[in-house]
Amino acid sequence: MVRKIIHIDEEKCNGCGACAAACHEGAIEMVDGKARLTREDYCDGLGDCLPACPTEAISFEIREAPAYDHAAVMAAKQKSAPLPCGCPGTNAKTIHRDSYVAPAAQTPAASQLIQWPVQIKLVPVNAPYFSGAKLLIAADCTAYAYGNFHDVFIRGHVTLIGCPKLDEGDYAEKLTQIISGNDIKSVTIVRMEVPCCGGIENAVKQALQESGKFIPWNVVTISTDGKILE
Protein backbone atom coordinates (compact mmCIF):
# COMPACT_ATOMS: atom_id res chain seq x y z
CA MET A 1 0.00 0.00 0.00
CA VAL A 2 1.03 3.62 -0.49
CA ARG A 3 1.20 5.50 2.81
CA LYS A 4 3.13 8.02 4.88
CA ILE A 5 6.26 6.64 6.48
CA ILE A 6 9.51 8.04 7.84
CA HIS A 7 12.73 8.36 5.88
CA ILE A 8 16.16 8.47 7.56
CA ASP A 9 18.99 10.28 5.82
CA GLU A 10 22.03 8.24 6.87
CA GLU A 11 24.43 11.00 5.85
CA LYS A 12 22.84 13.38 8.35
CA CYS A 13 22.45 10.75 11.08
CA ASN A 14 25.05 11.21 13.85
CA GLY A 15 24.23 7.93 15.57
CA CYS A 16 22.92 9.46 18.80
CA GLY A 17 20.05 6.96 19.05
CA ALA A 18 17.47 9.54 20.17
CA CYS A 19 15.07 8.53 17.41
CA ALA A 20 15.24 4.86 18.38
CA ALA A 21 14.39 5.81 21.97
CA ALA A 22 11.51 8.01 20.78
CA CYS A 23 10.02 5.28 18.57
CA HIS A 24 7.71 3.41 20.92
CA GLU A 25 6.84 0.91 18.21
CA GLY A 26 10.40 -0.39 17.91
CA ALA A 27 10.57 0.34 14.18
CA ILE A 28 13.98 2.04 14.40
CA GLU A 29 17.19 0.31 15.45
CA MET A 30 20.82 1.38 15.56
CA VAL A 31 22.83 -0.58 13.01
CA ASP A 32 26.58 0.04 12.57
CA GLY A 33 26.28 3.39 14.34
CA LYS A 34 23.38 4.64 12.21
CA ALA A 35 19.61 4.74 12.71
CA ARG A 36 17.76 2.36 10.41
CA LEU A 37 14.05 1.79 9.84
CA THR A 38 14.27 -1.97 10.27
CA ARG A 39 10.55 -2.71 10.60
CA GLU A 40 8.42 -0.72 8.17
CA ASP A 41 5.31 -2.56 9.41
CA TYR A 42 6.02 -1.19 12.91
CA CYS A 43 6.15 2.45 11.74
CA ASP A 44 2.79 4.15 12.37
CA GLY A 45 3.74 7.24 10.35
CA LEU A 46 3.04 9.66 13.23
CA GLY A 47 6.65 10.83 13.40
CA ASP A 48 7.35 10.95 17.15
CA CYS A 49 10.98 10.41 16.18
CA LEU A 50 11.18 13.65 14.16
CA PRO A 51 11.45 16.16 17.04
CA ALA A 52 13.93 13.88 18.83
CA CYS A 53 16.49 14.03 15.99
CA PRO A 54 19.08 16.78 16.60
CA THR A 55 20.37 16.75 13.01
CA GLU A 56 17.02 16.76 11.17
CA ALA A 57 17.93 13.47 9.52
CA ILE A 58 14.34 12.20 9.64
CA SER A 59 11.51 13.29 7.37
CA PHE A 60 8.22 11.97 6.03
CA GLU A 61 7.76 10.43 2.62
CA ILE A 62 4.81 8.90 0.78
CA ARG A 63 5.69 5.58 -0.80
CA GLU A 64 4.86 1.91 -1.10
CA ALA A 65 5.26 0.27 2.30
CA PRO A 66 3.70 -2.53 4.36
CA ALA A 67 0.64 -1.51 6.38
CA TYR A 68 1.20 -0.57 10.01
CA ASP A 69 0.71 -3.77 12.05
CA HIS A 70 -0.57 -2.66 15.45
CA ALA A 71 -1.10 -6.24 16.65
CA ALA A 72 2.51 -7.14 15.90
CA VAL A 73 3.75 -4.05 17.72
CA MET A 74 1.67 -4.90 20.79
CA ALA A 75 2.91 -8.50 20.77
CA ALA A 76 6.52 -7.31 20.57
CA LYS A 77 5.97 -4.90 23.48
CA GLN A 78 4.68 -7.73 25.66
CA LYS A 79 8.02 -9.46 25.25
CA SER A 80 10.13 -6.37 25.69
CA ALA A 81 11.86 -4.73 28.66
CA PRO A 82 10.66 -1.32 29.93
CA LEU A 83 10.11 1.07 27.07
CA PRO A 84 12.63 3.85 26.27
CA CYS A 85 10.17 6.49 27.38
CA GLY A 86 10.20 5.12 30.92
CA CYS A 87 6.79 3.43 30.70
CA PRO A 88 6.99 -0.11 32.13
CA GLY A 89 6.79 -3.18 29.92
CA THR A 90 6.39 -6.74 31.20
CA ASN A 91 8.53 -5.92 34.26
CA ALA A 92 5.65 -3.93 35.76
CA LYS A 93 3.97 -5.45 38.78
CA THR A 94 0.34 -6.42 38.21
CA ILE A 95 -2.13 -5.83 41.03
CA HIS A 96 -5.27 -7.94 40.67
CA ARG A 97 -8.59 -6.40 41.59
CA ASP A 98 -9.40 -9.02 44.22
CA SER A 99 -6.12 -8.37 46.07
CA TYR A 100 -6.20 -4.56 45.89
CA VAL A 101 -6.60 -2.80 49.24
CA ALA A 102 -7.70 0.83 49.05
CA PRO A 103 -5.60 3.34 51.01
CA ALA A 104 -6.99 4.92 54.14
CA ALA A 105 -9.47 7.70 53.46
CA GLN A 106 -7.96 11.15 53.18
CA THR A 107 -9.40 14.59 52.67
CA PRO A 108 -9.17 15.15 48.91
CA ALA A 109 -7.33 18.21 47.66
CA ALA A 110 -9.52 20.82 46.01
CA SER A 111 -9.58 20.82 42.23
CA GLN A 112 -8.27 24.01 40.64
CA LEU A 113 -9.98 23.50 37.27
CA ILE A 114 -11.88 26.60 36.19
CA GLN A 115 -13.35 25.33 32.92
CA TRP A 116 -14.55 22.22 31.11
CA PRO A 117 -13.74 20.45 28.81
CA VAL A 118 -9.96 20.31 29.07
CA GLN A 119 -8.99 18.08 26.13
CA ILE A 120 -7.49 20.09 23.28
CA LYS A 121 -9.57 18.10 20.80
CA LEU A 122 -12.82 18.96 22.63
CA VAL A 123 -12.37 22.55 23.83
CA PRO A 124 -14.03 25.26 21.67
CA VAL A 125 -11.77 27.77 19.91
CA ASN A 126 -13.72 30.66 21.44
CA ALA A 127 -15.14 30.74 24.94
CA PRO A 128 -15.66 33.41 27.65
CA TYR A 129 -13.03 31.84 29.91
CA PHE A 130 -10.32 32.55 27.31
CA SER A 131 -10.70 36.30 27.85
CA GLY A 132 -7.59 37.47 29.70
CA ALA A 133 -6.60 33.87 30.36
CA LYS A 134 -3.30 32.48 31.48
CA LEU A 135 -3.16 29.34 29.34
CA LEU A 136 -1.75 26.03 30.57
CA ILE A 137 -1.12 23.48 27.82
CA ALA A 138 -0.02 20.18 29.31
CA ALA A 139 0.71 16.64 28.22
CA ASP A 140 -1.71 14.17 29.79
CA CYS A 141 0.91 12.30 31.82
CA THR A 142 2.23 15.36 33.63
CA ALA A 143 -0.68 15.51 36.06
CA TYR A 144 -0.03 11.90 37.09
CA ALA A 145 3.73 12.26 37.35
CA TYR A 146 3.78 15.51 39.35
CA GLY A 147 1.87 15.12 42.61
CA ASN A 148 1.03 18.78 43.27
CA PHE A 149 -0.03 19.54 39.70
CA HIS A 150 -3.31 21.32 40.54
CA ASP A 151 -1.85 23.82 42.98
CA VAL A 152 1.41 24.47 41.12
CA PHE A 153 0.23 24.53 37.51
CA ILE A 154 -3.57 24.52 37.12
CA ARG A 155 -4.36 27.16 39.76
CA GLY A 156 -5.33 30.40 38.02
CA HIS A 157 -4.98 28.93 34.53
CA VAL A 158 -7.27 27.77 31.75
CA THR A 159 -6.09 24.20 31.25
CA LEU A 160 -5.78 22.31 27.95
CA ILE A 161 -4.40 18.78 27.85
CA GLY A 162 -3.49 16.29 25.16
CA CYS A 163 -1.17 13.45 24.18
CA PRO A 164 0.80 13.94 20.96
CA LYS A 165 1.47 10.21 20.87
CA LEU A 166 -2.10 8.94 21.16
CA ASP A 167 -4.21 11.74 19.68
CA GLU A 168 -4.64 11.78 15.92
CA GLY A 169 -3.60 14.87 13.97
CA ASP A 170 -1.69 17.99 14.95
CA TYR A 171 -2.70 20.45 17.68
CA ALA A 172 -1.01 23.43 16.03
CA GLU A 173 -3.94 24.57 13.88
CA LYS A 174 -6.49 24.58 16.71
CA LEU A 175 -4.10 26.15 19.19
CA THR A 176 -3.36 28.87 16.64
CA GLN A 177 -7.10 29.63 16.44
CA ILE A 178 -7.38 29.77 20.22
CA ILE A 179 -4.37 32.03 20.70
CA SER A 180 -5.07 34.34 17.76
CA GLY A 181 -8.82 34.63 18.41
CA ASN A 182 -8.74 35.32 22.15
CA ASP A 183 -7.07 37.67 24.65
CA ILE A 184 -4.47 35.20 25.97
CA LYS A 185 -2.08 36.78 28.51
CA SER A 186 0.51 33.99 28.83
CA VAL A 187 1.16 30.38 27.87
CA THR A 188 2.77 27.71 30.04
CA ILE A 189 3.69 24.38 28.45
CA VAL A 190 4.14 21.40 30.77
CA ARG A 191 5.55 18.26 29.20
CA MET A 192 7.24 15.04 30.23
CA GLU A 193 10.95 14.46 29.65
CA VAL A 194 10.24 11.62 27.17
CA PRO A 195 10.90 12.44 23.49
CA CYS A 196 7.32 11.92 22.29
CA CYS A 197 6.26 14.92 24.40
CA GLY A 198 8.23 17.11 22.03
CA GLY A 199 5.16 17.03 19.81
CA ILE A 200 3.04 19.11 22.16
CA GLU A 201 5.84 21.63 22.76
CA ASN A 202 6.46 22.02 19.04
CA ALA A 203 2.74 22.45 18.32
CA VAL A 204 2.43 25.28 20.88
CA LYS A 205 5.55 27.02 19.59
CA GLN A 206 4.19 26.81 16.04
CA ALA A 207 0.80 28.17 17.17
CA LEU A 208 2.43 31.10 18.98
CA GLN A 209 4.44 31.95 15.88
CA GLU A 210 1.52 31.67 13.48
CA SER A 211 -0.79 33.70 15.74
CA GLY A 212 1.33 36.79 15.09
CA LYS A 213 1.09 37.77 18.76
CA PHE A 214 3.87 38.43 21.24
CA ILE A 215 2.76 36.45 24.29
CA PRO A 216 5.01 35.45 27.21
CA TRP A 217 5.52 31.69 27.29
CA ASN A 218 7.62 29.12 29.07
CA VAL A 219 8.20 25.37 29.10
CA VAL A 220 8.35 23.18 32.21
CA THR A 221 9.63 19.61 31.89
CA ILE A 222 8.62 16.87 34.35
CA SER A 223 10.80 13.80 34.85
CA THR A 224 9.36 10.30 34.89
CA ASP A 225 9.95 10.19 38.64
CA GLY A 226 7.90 13.35 39.22
CA LYS A 227 10.52 16.10 39.47
CA ILE A 228 10.58 19.47 37.72
CA LEU A 229 13.62 19.49 35.43
CA GLU A 230 13.33 23.01 33.97
FENKANOR-V531717 format. One record per residue. N is the residue number from 1. SS is DSSP state (helix for helix, strand for strand, loop for the rest). NEAR is the number of other ideal C-beta (glycine too) atoms within 12 Angstrom. D_LAST is the distance of its C-alpha to the last C-alpha in Angstrom with 1 decimal. Layout:
<<N | SS | NEAR | D_LAST> <N | SS | NEAR | D_LAST>>
//
This chain:
<<1 | loop | 15 | 43.1> <2 | strand | 12 | 41.4> <3 | strand | 20 | 37.8> <4 | strand | 22 | 34.3> <5 | strand | 32 | 32.8> <6 | strand | 39 | 30.4> <7 | strand | 29 | 31.7> <8 | strand | 36 | 30.3> <9 | loop | 20 | 31.4> <10 | loop | 19 | 32.1> <11 | loop | 12 | 32.5> <12 | loop | 19 | 29.0> <13 | loop | 30 | 27.5> <14 | loop | 21 | 26.1> <15 | loop | 23 | 26.2> <16 | loop | 23 | 22.5> <17 | loop | 25 | 22.9> <18 | helix | 30 | 19.7> <19 | helix | 44 | 22.1> <20 | helix | 36 | 24.0> <21 | helix | 27 | 21.0> <22 | helix | 37 | 20.1> <23 | loop | 42 | 23.7> <24 | loop | 37 | 24.2> <25 | loop | 40 | 27.9> <26 | loop | 33 | 28.5> <27 | loop | 35 | 30.2> <28 | strand | 40 | 28.7> <29 | strand | 25 | 29.6> <30 | strand | 23 | 29.4> <31 | strand | 16 | 33.0> <32 | loop | 10 | 34.1> <33 | loop | 14 | 30.6> <34 | strand | 24 | 30.2> <35 | strand | 36 | 28.7> <36 | strand | 27 | 31.6> <37 | strand | 35 | 32.1> <38 | loop | 21 | 34.4> <39 | loop | 24 | 34.9> <40 | helix | 28 | 35.4> <41 | helix | 25 | 36.4> <42 | helix | 34 | 32.9> <43 | loop | 40 | 31.1> <44 | loop | 34 | 30.6> <45 | loop | 31 | 30.0> <46 | loop | 30 | 26.7> <47 | loop | 33 | 24.8> <48 | loop | 37 | 21.5> <49 | loop | 45 | 21.9> <50 | loop | 32 | 22.0> <51 | loop | 28 | 18.4> <52 | loop | 35 | 17.7> <53 | loop | 32 | 20.3> <54 | loop | 21 | 19.3> <55 | loop | 21 | 23.0> <56 | loop | 19 | 23.9> <57 | loop | 28 | 26.6> <58 | strand | 36 | 26.6> <59 | strand | 22 | 28.4> <60 | strand | 19 | 30.5> <61 | strand | 20 | 34.2> <62 | strand | 14 | 37.1> <63 | strand | 18 | 39.6> <64 | strand | 12 | 41.8> <65 | loop | 25 | 39.8> <66 | loop | 20 | 40.3> <67 | loop | 20 | 39.0> <68 | loop | 24 | 35.7> <69 | loop | 21 | 36.8> <70 | helix | 17 | 34.6> <71 | helix | 14 | 36.9> <72 | helix | 22 | 36.8> <73 | helix | 24 | 33.0> <74 | helix | 19 | 33.0> <75 | helix | 16 | 35.7> <76 | helix | 24 | 33.8> <77 | helix | 26 | 30.7> <78 | helix | 17 | 33.0> <79 | helix | 13 | 34.0> <80 | loop | 21 | 30.7> <81 | loop | 16 | 28.3> <82 | loop | 17 | 24.8> <83 | loop | 28 | 23.2> <84 | loop | 31 | 20.7> <85 | loop | 33 | 18.1> <86 | loop | 26 | 18.4> <87 | loop | 22 | 20.9> <88 | loop | 17 | 24.1> <89 | loop | 20 | 27.3> <90 | loop | 17 | 30.7> <91 | loop | 15 | 29.3> <92 | loop | 15 | 28.1> <93 | loop | 10 | 30.3> <94 | loop | 10 | 32.5> <95 | loop | 10 | 33.5> <96 | loop | 8 | 36.7> <97 | helix | 8 | 37.5> <98 | helix | 6 | 40.6> <99 | helix | 9 | 38.8> <100 | loop | 10 | 35.8> <101 | loop | 9 | 36.0> <102 | loop | 9 | 34.1> <103 | loop | 7 | 32.2> <104 | loop | 6 | 33.9> <105 | loop | 6 | 33.7> <106 | loop | 7 | 31.0> <107 | loop | 6 | 30.6> <108 | loop | 8 | 28.1> <109 | loop | 15 | 25.2> <110 | loop | 11 | 25.9> <111 | loop | 16 | 24.4> <112 | loop | 21 | 22.6> <113 | loop | 24 | 23.5> <114 | loop | 22 | 25.6> <115 | loop | 25 | 26.8> <116 | loop | 16 | 28.0> <117 | loop | 17 | 27.7> <118 | loop | 27 | 24.0> <119 | strand | 21 | 24.2> <120 | loop | 39 | 23.6> <121 | loop | 23 | 26.9> <122 | loop | 16 | 28.8> <123 | loop | 28 | 27.6> <124 | loop | 21 | 30.1> <125 | loop | 22 | 29.2> <126 | loop | 18 | 30.8> <127 | loop | 24 | 30.9> <128 | helix | 13 | 31.4> <129 | helix | 26 | 28.1> <130 | helix | 29 | 26.3> <131 | loop | 17 | 28.1> <132 | loop | 15 | 25.8> <133 | strand | 29 | 23.0> <134 | strand | 28 | 19.3> <135 | strand | 44 | 18.3> <136 | strand | 41 | 15.8> <137 | strand | 49 | 15.7> <138 | strand | 43 | 14.4> <139 | strand | 43 | 15.3> <140 | loop | 30 | 17.9> <141 | loop | 31 | 16.5> <142 | helix | 41 | 13.5> <143 | helix | 30 | 16.0> <144 | helix | 18 | 17.7> <145 | helix | 31 | 14.8> <146 | loop | 29 | 13.3> <147 | loop | 17 | 16.4> <148 | loop | 18 | 16.0> <149 | helix | 31 | 14.9> <150 | helix | 23 | 18.0> <151 | helix | 16 | 17.7> <152 | helix | 23 | 14.0> <153 | helix | 34 | 13.7> <154 | helix | 31 | 17.3> <155 | loop | 20 | 19.1> <156 | loop | 21 | 20.5> <157 | loop | 33 | 19.3> <158 | strand | 39 | 21.3> <159 | strand | 38 | 19.6> <160 | strand | 47 | 20.0> <161 | strand | 37 | 19.2> <162 | strand | 40 | 20.1> <163 | loop | 32 | 19.9> <164 | loop | 41 | 20.2> <165 | loop | 31 | 21.8> <166 | loop | 22 | 24.5> <167 | loop | 24 | 25.3> <168 | loop | 15 | 27.8> <169 | loop | 17 | 27.4> <170 | loop | 24 | 24.7> <171 | loop | 35 | 23.0> <172 | helix | 28 | 23.0> <173 | helix | 19 | 26.5> <174 | helix | 30 | 26.3> <175 | helix | 40 | 23.1> <176 | helix | 27 | 24.8> <177 | helix | 22 | 27.7> <178 | helix | 36 | 25.8> <179 | helix | 38 | 23.9> <180 | helix | 23 | 27.0> <181 | helix | 20 | 29.5> <182 | loop | 30 | 27.9> <183 | loop | 22 | 26.8> <184 | strand | 37 | 23.0> <185 | strand | 22 | 21.4> <186 | strand | 23 | 17.6> <187 | strand | 39 | 15.5> <188 | strand | 34 | 12.2> <189 | strand | 42 | 11.2> <190 | strand | 40 | 9.9> <191 | strand | 44 | 10.3> <192 | strand | 38 | 10.7> <193 | loop | 32 | 9.9> <194 | loop | 37 | 13.6> <195 | helix | 39 | 15.1> <196 | helix | 40 | 17.2> <197 | helix | 41 | 14.4> <198 | helix | 33 | 14.3> <199 | helix | 37 | 17.4> <200 | helix | 42 | 16.1> <201 | helix | 38 | 13.5> <202 | helix | 28 | 16.5> <203 | helix | 35 | 18.9> <204 | helix | 41 | 17.2> <205 | helix | 27 | 16.8> <206 | helix | 22 | 20.5> <207 | helix | 36 | 21.6> <208 | helix | 31 | 20.2> <209 | helix | 20 | 22.0> <210 | helix | 20 | 25.2> <211 | helix | 27 | 25.4> <212 | loop | 12 | 26.3> <213 | loop | 22 | 24.5> <214 | loop | 13 | 22.1> <215 | loop | 28 | 19.6> <216 | strand | 15 | 16.4> <217 | strand | 27 | 13.4> <218 | strand | 23 | 9.7> <219 | strand | 29 | 7.5> <220 | strand | 29 | 5.3> <221 | strand | 29 | 5.4> <222 | strand | 33 | 7.8> <223 | loop | 21 | 9.6> <224 | loop | 25 | 13.4> <225 | loop | 13 | 14.1> <226 | loop | 21 | 12.3> <227 | loop | 17 | 9.3> <228 | strand | 23 | 5.8> <229 | loop | 20 | 3.8> <230 | loop | 14 | 0.0>>
//
